[in-house]
Amino acid sequence: MPRVVSLFLPRWPTDRLRRKLPDDLPLCEGPLVLSGRIGSRRVVAALDARAEAAGLRRGMLIGKAQALVAGLVIREADEAADSLGLHRLALWAMQQISPLVAADLPDGLVMDTAGADHLHGGELSLLESLIARLAAMGIEARAAISDTWGASHALARFSRRDISIVGPEDQQAALQALPIAGLRLDKCIVDGLALLGFERIGDLLAQPRAPLIQRFGPQLGRRLDQALGMVAEPIDPVRSPDLVDVRRMFAEPISAAETIARYIEKLVTALCAALETRGLGARRLDLLCHRVDSRCQAVRIGMAQPVRDVKRLTRMLCDRIDRINPGFGIEVMVLTASLAEPLQPRQATSMLEEDNEPDLSDLLDVLANRVGQNRLYRVAPVASDVPERSVQRVAPLAPDLGQGWKTQWPRPSRLLPHPEPIETMALLPDHPPVWFAWRGQRRRVRAADGPERIFGEWWKRDAETLAVRDYFRVEDEAGERYWIFRAGDGEHLETGSHRWFLHGIFA
């Protein structure tokens, strides 16, 4: 079952222009509109949020807009450049999100994420991450996901929420209240339906189909069927000529899993040969299976490091055959190295050498393609005295930078995500607590070691100029050891709140 994401970029022309000319001071500071022409009149073709907040609207005369807003920045609209920029954005999304991505002109993208959402933490996490990454690039976006391109397109543009997720059983109900313009109909059809009193998609669904099609043409019925999933609407994925790919066309469609696996091996062999001639290794592979009903099934696998091993790549792709629904048969298979990096040949080490390090990349690749690349990591040290800042997550096979924790005091095997407050009783400022209560349970301290004084990083935050923490390693009567600290030196209020916290647990 496809899951189609529609990405709506409501201010794409102005966002693209601001990204293209970041050093243009008037463009960055003032309200921005793009001018176009309707006949001999210059009108507002696109505008940014500041111009809209000032009362400007699309279709307004440029002269009127200049009279209403002082300091208005005006640039000429360039539809060709907008389309080219959208195509490049689709290439970026193809490499980052899904192998099935296309530009949805003039203001969006469409992609099929079936089978790829789990690699990004689920549908909600995928959409939130996508919108956040676009916002970091200065691009405003809204997104919707459903089973069809038509429904997602309408929801992304006319829903009141920035993120809309609709399941198969709720799709028709979600379309009921949306405007007819969300069906991607010609403007003359939308205007004609409005004259008859049809404003919402639900109004059309409640009417007999034949009279409407007879009056407005087959486009109306086709768009309704596409939105409801009754008619297929395939996505023609964007492709870059720089990508290395191989394809296989079949005189007779194939559908058996054994046959698909056999041709996957042939495609991988051809692709690895092409990569070898360029000195590259694959970091990400996309297998596209074009069916006879014009639908496309996609499988994506990723690797932690460049790989050109035929058996390894074939096994990883064949493990995902169960995600391919051949339908009535597959007529074309395309294998693309959507991400490739230089790979230099290495001499195999002897099995007799004692320092032969095990290769974990194969295991990591299998796990990453099952649970998601972002969920695999290892902990690396950071040069910081503050405990919660002394570690960071890095890729499992990231190179060791040679950093370490330079301290003579032991560190707990488990560090809590955030220090948790505890109730204590201590005799003197430099003495450990006699007892402490944590998560509703009171523990009497049998032995303790400390204090280890840690100062705040004043060069990062002004609030830490005088901050102090005194850490103690304590052991309770049950033999369990904890890492606790007092915020402050116990004497001066400016050094901390003098409250106690539990920060870690020793093994």
C-alpha positions as CSV (number, residue, x, y, z in Angstrom):
1,M,0.0,0.0,0.0
2,P,1.6,3.3,-1.0
3,R,1.9,6.2,1.4
4,V,2.2,9.4,-0.5
5,V,3.6,12.6,1.1
6,S,2.7,16.0,-0.4
7,L,5.0,18.8,0.5
8,F,3.5,22.3,0.1
9,L,5.9,25.3,-0.2
10,P,3.5,28.3,0.1
11,R,6.2,30.9,-0.4
12,W,8.6,29.0,-2.6
13,P,9.4,31.8,-5.1
14,T,10.3,34.3,-2.4
15,D,12.1,31.7,-0.3
16,R,14.1,30.6,-3.3
17,L,15.1,34.2,-4.1
18,R,16.2,35.0,-0.5
19,R,18.4,31.9,-0.5
20,K,19.9,32.8,-3.9
21,L,20.7,36.4,-2.8
22,P,21.5,36.2,0.9
23,D,23.8,39.2,0.8
24,D,21.3,41.6,-0.7
25,L,20.6,43.8,2.3
26,P,17.3,45.4,1.1
27,L,16.0,42.0,0.0
28,C,16.7,40.6,3.5
29,E,15.3,43.4,5.5
30,G,12.1,44.6,3.7
31,P,8.8,43.0,2.7
32,L,9.3,41.2,-0.6
33,V,6.9,40.7,-3.5
34,L,7.5,39.3,-7.0
35,S,5.8,41.0,-9.9
36,G,4.2,39.4,-12.9
37,R,2.0,40.5,-15.7
38,I,-1.6,40.0,-16.6
39,G,-2.0,41.6,-20.0
40,S,-0.4,45.0,-19.6
41,R,-0.8,45.2,-15.9
42,R,2.0,44.5,-13.4
43,V,0.5,42.5,-10.4
44,V,1.8,40.8,-7.3
45,A,2.6,37.2,-8.4
46,A,4.2,36.1,-5.1
47,L,4.9,37.6,-1.7
48,D,6.5,36.7,1.6
49,A,5.0,36.6,5.1
50,R,6.0,40.2,5.9
51,A,4.3,41.5,2.8
52,E,1.2,39.5,3.5
53,A,1.1,40.7,7.1
54,A,1.2,44.3,5.8
55,G,-2.1,43.7,3.9
56,L,-0.8,42.8,0.4
57,R,-2.4,39.9,-1.6
58,R,-1.7,38.1,-4.8
59,G,-3.1,39.7,-7.9
60,M,-2.9,43.2,-6.4
61,L,-1.5,45.9,-8.7
62,I,2.1,46.7,-8.0
63,G,1.4,50.4,-7.9
64,K,-1.2,49.9,-5.2
65,A,1.2,47.6,-3.2
66,Q,3.9,50.3,-3.3
67,A,1.5,52.9,-2.0
68,L,0.4,50.7,0.9
69,V,3.8,49.5,2.1
70,A,6.8,51.7,2.5
71,G,10.1,50.2,1.7
72,L,8.6,47.4,-0.3
73,V,11.2,45.3,-2.2
74,I,10.0,44.3,-5.7
75,R,11.7,41.7,-7.9
76,E,10.6,40.2,-11.2
77,A,9.1,36.7,-11.0
78,D,11.0,33.9,-12.8
79,E,8.8,30.8,-13.2
80,A,11.6,28.9,-15.1
81,A,14.0,29.5,-12.2
82,D,11.4,28.4,-9.7
83,S,10.8,25.2,-11.6
84,L,14.5,24.4,-11.8
85,G,15.0,25.1,-8.1
86,L,12.1,22.8,-7.3
87,H,13.7,20.1,-9.4
88,R,16.9,20.5,-7.5
89,L,15.0,20.3,-4.2
90,A,13.4,17.1,-5.4
91,L,16.9,15.6,-6.0
92,W,17.8,16.5,-2.5
93,A,14.7,14.9,-1.1
94,M,15.4,11.8,-3.2
95,Q,18.8,11.4,-1.6
96,Q,17.6,12.1,1.9
97,I,14.0,10.8,2.2
98,S,12.7,8.4,-0.5
99,P,13.7,7.1,-3.9
100,L,10.3,8.0,-5.4
101,V,10.2,11.9,-5.4
102,A,8.9,14.2,-8.0
103,A,8.3,18.0,-8.4
104,D,4.6,18.9,-7.9
105,L,4.6,22.2,-9.9
106,P,4.4,25.0,-9.1
107,D,4.8,24.9,-5.4
108,G,5.5,21.5,-3.9
109,L,7.0,18.0,-4.0
110,V,5.3,14.6,-3.9
111,M,7.0,11.4,-2.7
112,D,6.1,7.8,-1.9
113,T,7.5,6.9,1.5
114,A,6.1,3.3,1.7
115,G,8.8,1.1,3.3
116,A,11.0,4.1,4.1
117,D,9.2,5.8,7.0
118,H,10.5,3.3,9.6
119,L,14.1,4.4,8.7
120,H,13.1,7.9,9.9
121,G,11.3,6.9,13.1
122,G,7.8,6.7,11.7
123,E,5.6,9.0,9.6
124,L,5.2,11.8,12.2
125,S,8.9,11.9,12.9
126,L,9.7,11.9,9.1
127,L,7.4,14.9,8.4
128,E,8.6,16.8,11.5
129,S,12.2,16.3,10.5
130,L,11.6,17.2,6.9
131,I,9.8,20.5,7.8
132,A,12.5,21.3,10.4
133,R,15.3,20.8,7.8
134,L,13.5,22.9,5.2
135,A,12.9,25.6,7.9
136,A,16.7,25.6,8.6
137,M,17.3,26.3,4.9
138,G,14.8,29.2,5.1
139,I,12.0,27.4,3.3
140,E,8.5,27.4,4.7
141,A,6.7,24.1,4.3
142,R,3.6,22.2,5.2
143,A,3.1,18.4,4.7
144,A,0.4,15.8,4.5
145,I,0.5,12.0,4.1
146,S,-2.2,9.6,2.9
147,D,-2.7,6.7,0.5
148,T,-3.1,8.9,-2.6
149,W,-1.4,11.9,-4.3
150,G,-4.7,13.7,-4.7
151,A,-5.7,13.5,-1.1
152,S,-2.3,14.5,0.2
153,H,-2.1,17.4,-2.2
154,A,-5.5,18.7,-1.0
155,L,-4.7,18.2,2.7
156,A,-1.3,19.9,2.5
157,R,-2.7,23.0,0.9
158,F,-6.1,23.4,2.6
159,S,-5.9,21.7,6.0
160,R,-5.6,23.9,9.0
161,R,-2.6,21.9,10.4
162,D,1.0,22.1,9.2
163,I,1.2,18.3,9.4
164,S,-1.7,16.0,8.4
165,I,-1.5,12.2,8.7
166,V,-4.6,10.4,7.4
167,G,-5.1,6.6,7.4
168,P,-6.9,4.6,4.7
169,E,-10.1,4.4,6.6
170,D,-10.3,8.2,7.3
171,Q,-9.3,9.4,3.8
172,Q,-12.7,10.1,2.4
173,A,-13.9,11.8,5.6
174,A,-10.8,14.0,5.6
175,L,-11.6,15.2,2.0
176,Q,-15.2,16.0,2.7
177,A,-14.6,19.5,4.1
178,L,-11.8,20.6,1.8
179,P,-12.4,23.1,-1.0
180,I,-12.8,21.9,-4.6
181,A,-9.7,23.7,-5.6
182,G,-7.7,21.0,-3.8
183,L,-8.5,18.5,-6.5
184,R,-6.1,20.2,-9.0
185,L,-8.8,21.1,-11.4
186,D,-8.6,23.8,-14.1
187,K,-9.7,27.2,-12.8
188,C,-12.6,27.3,-15.3
189,I,-14.0,24.1,-13.8
190,V,-13.7,25.3,-10.2
191,D,-15.4,28.6,-11.1
192,G,-18.2,26.8,-13.0
193,L,-18.8,24.5,-10.0
194,A,-18.9,27.5,-7.7
195,L,-21.6,29.1,-9.8
196,L,-23.7,25.9,-9.2
197,G,-23.1,26.1,-5.5
198,F,-20.5,23.4,-5.1
199,E,-17.8,24.6,-2.7
200,R,-16.5,21.5,-0.9
201,I,-15.3,18.1,-2.2
202,G,-18.1,16.5,-0.1
203,D,-20.6,18.4,-2.2
204,L,-19.3,16.6,-5.3
205,L,-19.2,13.2,-3.6
206,A,-22.9,13.4,-2.7
207,Q,-24.0,14.1,-6.3
208,P,-24.4,11.6,-9.2
209,R,-21.2,11.5,-11.2
210,A,-22.6,11.3,-14.8
211,P,-24.2,14.8,-15.1
212,L,-21.1,16.5,-13.6
213,I,-18.8,14.7,-16.1
214,Q,-21.1,15.5,-19.0
215,R,-21.0,19.2,-18.2
216,F,-17.4,19.7,-17.0
217,G,-15.6,16.9,-18.8
218,P,-13.7,13.8,-17.7
219,Q,-11.1,15.6,-15.7
220,L,-13.5,16.1,-12.8
221,G,-14.2,12.4,-12.4
222,R,-10.6,11.4,-12.9
223,R,-9.4,13.7,-10.1
224,L,-12.1,12.5,-7.7
225,D,-11.1,8.8,-8.4
226,Q,-7.4,9.6,-8.0
227,A,-8.0,11.3,-4.7
228,L,-10.1,8.3,-3.4
229,G,-7.6,5.8,-4.7
230,M,-9.9,4.3,-7.3
231,V,-7.5,5.2,-10.2
232,A,-3.7,4.9,-10.0
233,E,-1.6,8.0,-10.3
234,P,2.0,7.0,-10.6
235,I,4.9,9.2,-9.5
236,D,7.5,9.7,-12.2
237,P,10.6,10.0,-9.9
238,V,13.2,12.6,-10.5
239,R,16.7,11.3,-11.6
240,S,20.1,12.9,-11.9
241,P,22.3,12.1,-14.9
242,D,25.3,11.9,-12.5
243,L,23.9,8.9,-10.7
244,V,25.1,5.4,-11.5
245,D,22.3,3.1,-12.4
246,V,21.5,-0.1,-14.3
247,R,18.2,-1.4,-15.6
248,R,16.6,-4.5,-16.9
249,M,13.5,-4.7,-19.1
250,F,11.5,-8.0,-19.4
251,A,9.7,-9.2,-22.4
252,E,7.3,-11.0,-20.1
253,P,6.5,-9.5,-16.6
254,I,8.0,-11.3,-13.6
255,S,6.4,-11.8,-10.2
256,A,7.9,-14.8,-8.4
257,A,10.2,-13.9,-5.5
258,E,12.9,-16.3,-6.8
259,T,12.9,-14.7,-10.2
260,I,13.1,-11.2,-8.6
261,A,16.0,-12.3,-6.5
262,R,17.9,-13.8,-9.5
263,Y,17.6,-10.5,-11.4
264,I,18.6,-8.5,-8.4
265,E,21.9,-10.4,-8.4
266,K,22.4,-9.6,-12.1
267,L,21.7,-5.9,-11.5
268,V,24.0,-5.7,-8.5
269,T,26.8,-7.4,-10.5
270,A,26.4,-4.8,-13.3
271,L,26.2,-1.9,-10.9
272,C,29.3,-2.9,-9.0
273,A,31.2,-3.2,-12.3
274,A,30.1,0.3,-13.2
275,L,31.1,1.6,-9.8
276,E,34.5,0.0,-10.0
277,T,35.3,1.8,-13.3
278,R,34.7,5.1,-11.4
279,G,36.5,4.1,-8.2
280,L,33.3,4.4,-6.2
281,G,31.4,2.4,-3.6
282,A,27.7,2.5,-2.8
283,R,26.4,4.1,0.4
284,R,22.8,3.9,-0.7
285,L,21.0,1.7,-3.2
286,D,17.5,2.2,-4.6
287,L,15.7,-0.6,-6.4
288,L,12.7,0.5,-8.4
289,C,10.3,-2.1,-9.8
290,H,7.9,-0.7,-12.4
291,R,4.8,-2.8,-12.7
292,V,2.5,-3.3,-15.7
293,D,-0.2,-1.2,-14.0
294,S,2.1,1.8,-14.0
295,R,2.7,1.6,-10.3
296,C,6.2,1.6,-8.9
297,Q,7.6,-0.4,-5.9
298,A,10.7,0.9,-4.3
299,V,13.2,-0.6,-1.9
300,R,16.0,1.4,-0.3
301,I,19.0,0.1,1.6
302,G,21.9,2.1,3.2
303,M,25.4,1.2,4.2
304,A,27.6,2.6,6.9
305,Q,30.6,2.9,4.5
306,P,31.1,2.5,0.8
307,V,30.5,-1.0,-0.4
308,R,31.1,-2.8,-3.7
309,D,30.7,-6.4,-2.6
310,V,28.2,-8.2,-4.9
311,K,27.2,-10.9,-2.5
312,R,26.7,-8.5,0.4
313,L,24.6,-6.1,-1.5
314,T,22.6,-8.8,-3.1
315,R,21.8,-10.4,0.2
316,M,20.7,-7.0,1.7
317,L,18.3,-6.3,-1.2
318,C,16.9,-9.9,-1.3
319,D,16.1,-9.6,2.4
320,R,13.6,-6.8,1.5
321,I,11.9,-8.7,-1.3
322,D,8.9,-9.2,1.0
323,R,8.3,-5.4,0.7
324,I,7.8,-5.7,-3.1
325,N,4.3,-6.2,-4.3
326,P,4.7,-7.3,-7.9
327,G,0.9,-7.0,-8.6
328,F,0.2,-8.4,-12.1
329,G,4.0,-8.4,-12.9
330,I,7.1,-6.3,-13.0
331,E,8.2,-5.2,-16.5
332,V,11.2,-2.9,-15.6
333,M,13.7,-3.1,-12.7
334,V,16.1,-0.2,-12.1
335,L,18.9,-0.3,-9.5
336,T,20.5,3.1,-8.7
337,A,23.4,4.1,-6.5
338,S,21.7,7.2,-5.1
339,L,24.7,7.9,-2.8
340,A,28.2,6.8,-3.8
341,E,31.6,7.7,-2.3
342,P,35.2,7.0,-3.3
343,L,36.3,3.5,-2.5
344,Q,40.0,2.5,-2.7
345,P,40.9,-1.2,-3.0
346,R,42.4,-2.6,0.2
347,Q,44.6,-5.7,0.6
348,A,43.0,-8.4,2.7
349,T,44.8,-9.0,6.0
350,S,45.9,-12.5,6.8
351,M,43.8,-14.6,9.1
352,L,46.9,-15.5,11.1
353,E,47.5,-11.9,12.2
354,E,46.5,-11.4,15.8
355,D,45.6,-7.7,15.3
356,N,43.1,-8.4,12.6
357,E,40.1,-6.2,13.6
358,P,36.6,-7.7,13.0
359,D,34.5,-6.0,10.3
360,L,31.2,-4.9,11.9
361,S,30.0,-2.9,9.0
362,D,27.9,-5.8,7.6
363,L,26.1,-6.3,10.9
364,L,25.5,-2.6,11.3
365,D,24.1,-2.3,7.8
366,V,21.6,-5.1,8.4
367,L,20.5,-3.5,11.7
368,A,20.3,0.0,10.2
369,N,18.0,-1.1,7.4
370,R,15.7,-2.8,9.9
371,V,15.4,-0.1,12.6
372,G,16.7,3.0,10.9
373,Q,20.1,4.6,10.4
374,N,19.5,7.3,13.1
375,R,18.8,4.7,15.8
376,L,22.3,3.2,15.6
377,Y,25.1,5.2,17.3
378,R,28.0,4.9,19.7
379,V,29.1,7.3,22.5
380,A,32.2,9.3,22.0
381,P,33.9,11.6,24.5
382,V,33.8,15.4,24.3
383,A,36.3,17.8,25.9
384,S,34.1,19.2,28.6
385,D,34.2,19.0,32.4
386,V,30.4,19.2,32.7
387,P,29.2,15.6,32.7
388,E,26.1,15.9,30.5
389,R,28.2,17.7,27.9
390,S,31.1,15.2,28.0
391,V,29.5,12.7,25.6
392,Q,28.0,12.8,22.2
393,R,26.4,10.4,19.8
394,V,28.3,9.6,16.6
395,A,27.9,7.2,13.8
396,P,28.9,3.6,14.7
397,L,31.9,3.5,12.4
398,A,32.9,7.2,12.8
399,P,36.7,7.5,13.2
400,D,38.2,7.9,16.7
401,L,39.3,11.5,17.2
402,G,41.6,10.5,20.1
403,Q,39.7,12.5,22.7
404,G,39.1,11.1,26.2
405,W,37.9,12.0,29.7
406,K,40.9,13.4,31.5
407,T,40.0,12.9,35.1
408,Q,41.3,10.9,38.1
409,W,37.8,10.5,39.5
410,P,35.7,7.5,38.4
411,R,32.6,8.1,36.2
412,P,29.3,6.2,36.5
413,S,28.4,3.5,33.9
414,R,24.9,5.0,33.6
415,L,24.5,8.8,33.3
416,L,20.9,10.0,33.7
417,P,19.5,12.1,30.8
418,H,19.0,15.0,33.3
419,P,20.0,15.3,37.0
420,E,17.0,14.4,39.2
421,P,16.4,16.3,42.4
422,I,16.7,14.4,45.7
423,E,16.1,15.1,49.4
424,T,19.1,14.9,51.6
425,M,20.6,15.8,55.0
426,A,24.3,16.7,55.1
427,L,26.3,17.7,58.3
428,L,28.7,20.3,56.8
429,P,29.2,21.9,53.4
430,D,32.1,19.6,52.6
431,H,30.5,16.4,53.9
432,P,28.4,13.9,52.0
433,P,24.8,13.4,52.9
434,V,23.9,11.1,55.7
435,W,20.8,9.9,53.7
436,F,19.0,10.8,50.6
437,A,15.5,10.1,49.1
438,W,15.2,9.4,45.4
439,R,12.0,8.5,43.6
440,G,10.1,8.0,46.8
441,Q,12.6,5.7,48.4
442,R,14.9,6.7,51.3
443,R,18.5,5.4,51.3
444,R,21.0,5.6,54.1
445,V,24.6,6.3,53.1
446,R,27.1,3.8,54.3
447,A,30.2,5.1,52.6
448,A,31.1,8.1,50.5
449,D,34.0,9.6,48.5
450,G,34.4,13.2,47.5
451,P,33.9,16.0,46.9
452,E,34.9,16.4,43.3
453,R,34.4,20.1,42.4
454,I,33.4,20.9,38.8
455,F,33.1,24.5,37.7
456,G,30.8,25.9,35.1
457,E,31.9,26.7,31.5
458,W,31.8,30.5,31.7
459,W,33.1,30.9,28.2
460,K,29.9,29.2,26.9
461,R,27.2,30.8,29.1
462,D,27.3,33.9,31.3
463,A,25.1,32.2,33.9
464,E,27.9,29.6,34.6
465,T,30.5,32.2,35.5
466,L,30.3,31.4,39.2
467,A,28.5,28.1,39.0
468,V,29.9,25.2,41.0
469,R,29.0,21.5,41.5
470,D,30.4,19.3,44.3
471,Y,30.0,15.6,43.3
472,F,30.1,12.7,45.7
473,R,30.2,8.9,45.1
474,V,28.0,7.3,47.7
475,E,27.1,3.8,48.6
476,D,23.9,2.8,50.4
477,E,23.2,0.0,52.8
478,A,22.2,-2.4,50.0
479,G,25.6,-1.9,48.3
480,E,24.3,0.2,45.4
481,R,26.5,3.2,44.4
482,Y,25.2,6.5,43.1
483,W,26.7,9.8,41.8
484,I,25.1,12.8,43.5
485,F,26.1,16.5,43.6
486,R,25.2,19.7,45.3
487,A,24.6,22.8,43.1
488,G,26.8,25.4,44.7
489,D,29.8,25.4,47.1
490,G,27.5,25.2,50.2
491,E,28.4,28.7,51.4
492,H,27.8,31.4,48.7
493,L,24.3,31.7,47.0
494,E,25.7,33.0,43.8
495,T,27.5,29.6,43.1
496,G,24.2,27.7,42.9
497,S,20.9,26.8,44.5
498,H,22.5,24.4,47.1
499,R,20.0,21.8,46.1
500,W,21.0,18.1,45.7
501,F,20.7,16.0,42.6
502,L,21.3,12.4,41.5
503,H,23.2,12.3,38.2
504,G,24.4,8.8,37.7
505,I,24.5,5.2,38.8
506,F,27.6,3.0,39.1
507,A,27.6,-0.6,38.0
